[in-house]
Amino acid sequence: MNRRKKAVGLLGLLLMTAVLLTGCGQSGAGSENAKDSAQTDAGTNMVEIKKDGIISNTTEEEFDEELYGDEEMLRDFILRNATTYNGQLGEELIAVKKLEVKKGRVTMVIEYGSGEAFSTLHGYPFFYGTVAEAYAQGYDLDVELYEAGTGEAGAASINREQLLEMGSRKIIITQLLPKEYLTIHTGGKILYIRGAECVKSDVAEIGTAEEGSERETAYIVFK
């Protein structure tokens, strides 16, 4: 699994979103430059589900001064985006906890009060809640999930009916962008999984998709 090749960084996603929303590029960078940077950035993209249900996202990637300006400009850009999206969500669900530029790399920690808030900022679906909540919100649960640690067709698995019986179990459902990758720390033992790799009892990884391939929706059921 190649999780680093041509990954889409959060900064690139935000910049492309800003271009789409405003119809113009940032100072010194047009939309084409933003696209190229987003496709070649590499680093870390990690989600941690905290005990209080907060979704904490840590990203670390190369800092391109020509694209993002200096650290102060970048901080202002990120904070303005968080404020804009909180306004769209109707409440303060996105909080920038850390933004640091050091040795040519930028590290950010952003916390989200819901999967919807995460989706809004990242630009791809991300649900976190119980199986019953996912069903109530209309998510497609007609899938076969494999017991964590197996992941192969023919191994121990559950179907839609068995999944619905686990209504109180927690579940993450996401469909990343083709060049995006994500490491997820669930905070609880992973029970069943699909579209991701269980690398530890409470850690799953979703790698980048092959060029031109259809991105699979990932399901992670955990305690």
Secondary structure, DSSP 8 states (H G I E B T S, - for coil): --SSTT---HHHHHHHHHHHHHSS-BTTB-HHHHHHHHHH--EEEEEEE-TTS-EEEEEEEE--HHHH-SHHHHHHHHHHHHHHHHHHHTS--EEEEEEEEETTEEEEEEEESSHHHHHHHHSS-EEEEEHHHHHHTT----S-EEETTT-STTSSEE-HHHHHTTTTSEEEEE---TT--EEEE-SS-EEEEESSEEEETTEEEE----TT-----EEEEE-
